[in-house]
Amino acid sequence: MTFEASNNIKVSIIIPTKNNGNIIARCLDSIQNLDYPKDKIELIIVDGHSTDDTVEIAKRYTDNIIYEDKGTISYARDLGVKESSGEFIAFTDADCVVDTNWIKNLLKHFSNEDVAAVGGPNVTPEDDTDFAKCAGEILKFLSNPGPRYGFNADEVMEIYHNPTCNVMYRKRVLEEVGGFNHNLVAEDDEELDYRIREKGYKILFTPDAKVFHYRRPTWKRFAKMALNYGIGRTQVIKLHWDMGRWYYYTPSMLILVIIILFALSFLNPILPLIAFLILVIGGIGIGLIGLYLGTRTGRMRDFFNFYLLIAIWFWGYGIGMFRGVVK
């Protein structure tokens, strides 16, 4: 029996949520329409005590709703794993819509026992807002050198990390490594994958297990995302120094240099001028990235959105890394 041909493998799908009443029905509709035997799918909703109609909507699809009290998404996911009965655990988010063949296309790559996890791309939906599409392009751009949040490729490959909006794990491996680290503000899924690889397991990416991910819809939520990713990055680097790369430190180091130069302006009047020059050069650099994204996507009308989103990510992520030092 191959994984590709089998429909007899039980899969637990875990969706953490809180106050996603405006979008969770789309996600659950797509789960309901999966091309996979219904009796082999266990859907688990882990709710963080939503104050909107999230739970009422979820009850239309499943009675398997549990509640978490710690307020962290990593704890919510682990709670779902604890309550699950599937041999394999698939994670997605409440603001995602999964492809019809999502489960099949993930499962077929587990024939090798050394493969602990398989994930796929998370793509901005065509019906998302213009602002969200710009945010999606920023995340895709950032995924080239750094985090894999918006990563995509045309072939199956070994990868160091798949984000938990689109990934499947062997349950026994999750239990073997102790699950997620609940102390991390963000990057908890990447830190989990780090520990899995340290055990000698492989993590794969496959382009045909697609999830459509609705992006952060407002400036405020995008800025909070950037801040949390910065905090989480510092936290995981403190745990595993080799998870750091030079480009992760760039925003916070430049911010620190600018602050120091302005703070020492009383020593030499040229110091604030140097700080201002760095700001100008940085602004030009952000502008060039905005032009590149506008040209590549054919969305030059969104240049200022690209510009501001990149600037927000730079400052939010950089400040977040400072906060992560003491968190």
CORLIN-V417869 format. One record per run of one state. SS is the DSSP state (hx for helix, st for strand, lp for the rest). FROM is the first residue (numbers start at 1). LEN is the number of residues. If there is no record, write none. Layout:
BEGIN
ss=SS from=FROM len=LEN
ss=SS from=FROM len=LEN
END
This chain:
BEGIN
ss=lp from=1 len=10
ss=st from=11 len=7
ss=lp from=18 len=6
ss=hx from=24 len=9
ss=lp from=33 len=5
ss=hx from=38 len=3
ss=st from=41 len=7
ss=lp from=48 len=6
ss=hx from=54 len=5
ss=lp from=59 len=6
ss=st from=65 len=3
ss=lp from=68 len=5
ss=hx from=73 len=11
ss=lp from=84 len=4
ss=st from=88 len=6
ss=lp from=94 len=2
ss=st from=96 len=3
ss=lp from=99 len=3
ss=hx from=102 len=6
ss=lp from=108 len=7
ss=st from=115 len=5
ss=lp from=120 len=2
ss=st from=122 len=2
ss=lp from=124 len=6
ss=hx from=130 len=16
ss=lp from=146 len=11
ss=st from=157 len=2
ss=lp from=159 len=7
ss=st from=166 len=5
ss=hx from=171 len=7
ss=lp from=178 len=10
ss=hx from=188 len=11
ss=lp from=199 len=3
ss=st from=202 len=4
ss=lp from=206 len=5
ss=st from=211 len=3
ss=lp from=214 len=5
ss=hx from=219 len=21
ss=lp from=240 len=1
ss=hx from=241 len=3
ss=lp from=244 len=2
ss=hx from=246 len=18
ss=lp from=264 len=6
ss=hx from=270 len=28
ss=lp from=298 len=2
ss=hx from=300 len=27
ss=lp from=327 len=1
END
